[in-house]
Amino acid sequence: MPTAEVNGQRIAYDDTGGDGPALIFSHGFLMDRTMFADQVAALSDTYRCITWDERGFGDTPADGPFTYWDSADDAVGLLDHLGIDRAVFIGMSQGGYLSLRAALAHPDRVAGLVLIDSGVHMDDEETLAGYAGMIQHWLSDEPLGEVGQMVAGLILGEPTLMEEWIGIWESRDRSTIAHPAEALLNRDDISDRVSEITCPVLIVHGEQDMAIPIETARKLCADLPDCRGFVAVPGAAHAANMTHPEIVTPAIAEFLAGLT
């Protein structure tokens, strides 16, 4: 497993290499770089695929508080480390949050965006309170139990994947999500800056996503200067790329082909 020293952090990543256009995949909260295995397998013959563990997840530590702007800088810093000038940023949920901020802070480095069950929406107080309660339980010594089942259902909604990821979560040091949780709960509102994101964008969203309402994604597509497609995935919850790769991956491939 290679690592890169980026912005004072040790970032774990995988790189398929090659001379093709670069794609950088950014995972969702509680997930890690492996969640894009299906997309990397399908796209790596044509594209250079970089997956990475964001701060506090997988094999990347979180050494202190940070924001999604810092995570955006991490992604761009990883590109610097790999000698890559520009990449298409593909982000699921919080991976989309940081990818959007990369497009704002480093527009010359972002060749396009693929947002999977993500957006610029802000959570209401009830939703934030629910997340805070879940995080408090996650950080306790109690077994994940019903909370783990609820979270796995929210993210995945597919029994085999749910069981697999609950096992992964139980096997890890759950205290590492403390700083990432602060970044999630305290993220800033960038909805008034959507018009500044001028790169091509594809939005993919599960129709059954209970974490981020699909209506917020439709609005984002309408507000973006260059939203080139909106793919609603029937039956999918929050991690549509994992549960429905047969729909999501070809949509991404078609979008990418249109950029060349």
N, C-alpha and C positions, 0 to 999 in steps of 0.2 A: 504493500500500500504506500504510494508516494505521498509526501506532504510538502507543503510550501509555507515558508515564513512570510506572511502577508499582514501588514498593518498591526504588527505585534502579536499576531495570532499564528498558531500552527494549524493550517488548513489541510484536511485530508481530502484527496481527490482521486479520480480515475480519468485517464485520457486514452482514447483509442488511437490517437495519432493519425498520421496520414496528411495528405495535401488538400483535402476537401475543405469547403467552407466550414467554419467552426460553429458549433452549437454548445451553449453552456446551460445545463439543466440544474434548476434550483428547487429543492424539495419543500414540502409543507411541514407545518408544526408537528412535532412528535415523529416525523418520518426521517429518512436518510437518503443517501445518494442511490441506494439500490432500488428505489421506487420507480425508476425510469428504465428498468432492465429491458422491458419489451420494446420501448422506443429506441434504445441504443442498439439492440440486436437488429432491428429493422433498418436503421438509418446509418450505421457506422460504415457500411461499404461505400457510401457516397459522401458522408460528412465526418468531420473530426468531432467526436462527441466527448465533452467534458462533463462529468458529474462530480459534485462536491458535497461535503457535509458542512452545513452551516453551523455557526457557533452554538455549542451546547447539545449537538445531536451527532449520532454516529460516532466517528472517531475524531471529531473536532471539539476541543474544550471551549468553554466560555469563561474567560479569565476575569471578566468584570461586566458592568452594565454596558449596553450598546443599543443602537437604534437600527431601523431598517436602512437608513442612509449609510451607516457603517457597514451593514451587510452588502449593500450595493458596491461600496468601495472594496470590500473583500473580493467580490466576484470580478471586478475590474482588475484588482491587484493580482488575482490568480491568472487572468489573461496576460498581464504583464510578465508574470513569472514564466509563462509558457510561450512567450514571444508572439502572442496573437493580437493583432491590431483591432479587429472587429469580430463580433459574433452575434448570432441570433440568440436572444435570451428566452429560454423556455422555463416558465415557473408555475408551480402548482401552489395555490393558496398563499402562504407567507413567501414562498419562492417567487410568486407573482408580485407581491408587495415590494420586495427588494428589486425585482427586475424593472418595475415601473419607475422606481427611484433612480435606478441606473440610467434609464432613458432620459430622465430629467437632468441628472448631474453629469452624465457622460454621454451626451447624444452622439458624439462622433465614434463611440465604441460599440453602439447598439445598432446592428443591421436590421433588426426586426424583433418583435415580441410575440410569443405565444403564451397566452394567459389561460391556465387550466384551473377552473373553479377558484378564481381570484377576483381582484378588482380594487376599486378605490373607496368602496363603501365604508362607513363607520358603524360600529356596533352600537345598539342602544343600551341603556343602563341595565335592563333586565338580562340581556345577553352577556354583557360584561360581568355581571354578578354571577351568572351561571358558570362562565369560564373561570372566574376567580375561585369559586367553590371547587371546581374540578381540579384546578391546579393545586389548591391547598391539600386535597386528598392525595394527589399524585406525589407531593413532596413529603407526605407522611410515611410512617413505617407500615401502614396498613396494606394488606393485599389490594390489588386493583379492584377485584371483585366486580360488582355491578357497575361501578364507574368505568372500569376498563371495557366492559361489554358495551356500555353506552357510547363511549368515545370511539371504539372500533366500529360500531354500527353507524355512527355519524360520518366517520371518514370513509369507511369501506362498504359496509352493508352487505358483504358477501361472506358467508360463514367460514369458508376455508381460509381466506385472507384474514378475517377477523381473528381466528384462533392463532394463526401464525404470528400476527403482529402483537397480540396480547402476550404471547410467549417472549417475543423480543423485548417488549417493554418491561416485563417482569424480570428479565435477565440483566437489565442494565441498571446503572446508578441513576435513579430517578431525580436526584438532587440537581443534576446538570441542567434541568429545564428552568431553574429559578430565574436566571438572567434573560433567557429567551421569552419567558412568560411576561416579564416586564416590558420587553420590546413589543410583544403582541398587544398587551392590554393598553399600553400608553402610546401607540403609534399615532403619528400626526395625520391630519386630514390634507390630502393632496387633490381633492376633487376639483378645486378651483384652478388646477394647473394642467388638466387633461389636454387642453388645446395646445400645450407646449410639446406634447408627445407626437412628433410628426413622422416617426418611422412606421412602416407597415405593421399591422397587428392582426393576429388571429385570436379569437376568443372561443374557448371550448368549455362547456359547462354542463354538469349533470342535471337532468330535469328533476331529480329527487334530492338535490343538494339542500340539506336542512341547515347547513352552517352559513352558507352565503346564498341568499335568494337569487334565483336565476334572473329575476327582473332587474336587479342591480347590474348584472353583466350585460343585459340587453341595452340598458341606458348608457353604459360605458361605451359600448360599440357605437351607439348613435352619436355620442359626444366626441369620440376620437376623430382627428382629421383624416386618418387613413386606416380605418378598420376594414380589412379585406374579407372578413368572413366571420360568421357566428354559427357554431355547431352546438346544437342542443343534443345531449346524449340521453336517449330514453332509458329509464331504469337506473341510471347512474346516480350515486351519492356524491361525496365530496372529492374522492380521488378517481375521477373518471378514467384517467389514463391507465390505472391499474386494473380496474374491473371491466373496462370495455376497450381494450387496446385495438380490437378489430375495427372500431369506429374512429378512435382518437388518432392512432398512428397514421393511417392513410390521409386524414385531414391535415395533419402536420406536414406530411410529405408533399401534399399538393400545394400547400402554402409556401413551403420552402422552394419548390420547383419554380414558383412564380416570382421568386426574388432574384433569380439568376438571369 
